[in-house]
Amino acid sequence: MNDIYIARTLESPEVDFRFSGNVLSLVGEAYPENAAHFFQPLLTGLAAYLKSADGRDIEFNFQLTYFNSASTKMLYSIFELLNDSACTKNRVRLNWFYDEEDDTILDFGHGVQDDFSALDFRPVTVDLGQIAA
Amino acid sequence: MQLEGFNAFCNNADQNGIIFYYNGSLSQNVIGTMGDALKQRLESQDAKGPISRKLFSSFVEMVQNALHYSPEAPDSKGEKLGTVAVGKRDGKYFIMCGNLVRKQYADRIRARLEPLRSMSLDEIKQAYRAQLKSDNNDDGISKGAGLGLLTVARDASEPIEYSLIDMPGHETELSFFNLKAII
């Protein structure tokens, strides 16, 4: 399984899916012109990795400061894959980075926590101004 | 336009609290660059973080909607056109976006927006979560409001406003669609 790395742009996040180390990260903002086009290869790679992974401790670092509605749908597909895997073969910790003054991201995180209860949801406060800059 | 006219135009924008205005061709590049400029403009206005983020979110949903769903402007080289204005009035920021839509979709747009105007924030949040979990794509013929419009309604502090106006000279096929959110 090849790792996936995509550098950050103005409208798409840094993607660092280090399958070899069981650590997956998304950092930045997500409002690409075509969200399905951007996220589909990530979903395909993730699904292949999860299919072969067994008994792993997977860490997912979610550090997005903004995502548009089309990306939100795709993110839900990612969480769904992770949740299904956490129900059966692997343990998945979801580190949810959020700015204390940004209620939107934390609210959304609580929704994710409710909808995907097999994920070990860990809120992490951070000054995202540093990442957003 | 005479320079005096331009001065009047600027004064008029100023009196209406406009801090950011764009009228022209829309593309993802333009949206990214404009979004960046808008963020800086809001920062210079000392807009609070959450307000600034909600404005940016509404901006992206509105202009990407215009880019994806508006027809090419007549008498243009296949361009998608849009107009965006951001301003502040009575201590609250607002954003407006205008673009062309095919007149045949006007009723569908009304049917999506009208229910949102009478929903409470809790109801909007519930509808948002329901739409997020549904498998329907919101660009199709789904009956509920799409996730994009629900996002705008969620970020707004007052009911969103809209208008649909026939395009002069193209009354049978095109309308101007204007959408406003007060954050």
Interface residues (C-beta under 8 A of the other chain):
Chain A: L10 E11 Y31 P32 E33 T65 Y66 N68 S69 A70 T72 K73 Y76 D99 E101 D102 D103 T104 G111 D115
Chain B: Q28 I31 G32 T33 G35 D36 G49 P50 R53 K54 F56 S57 V60 E61 Q64 L67 R129 L132 K133 D138 G146 L147 G148 L150 T151
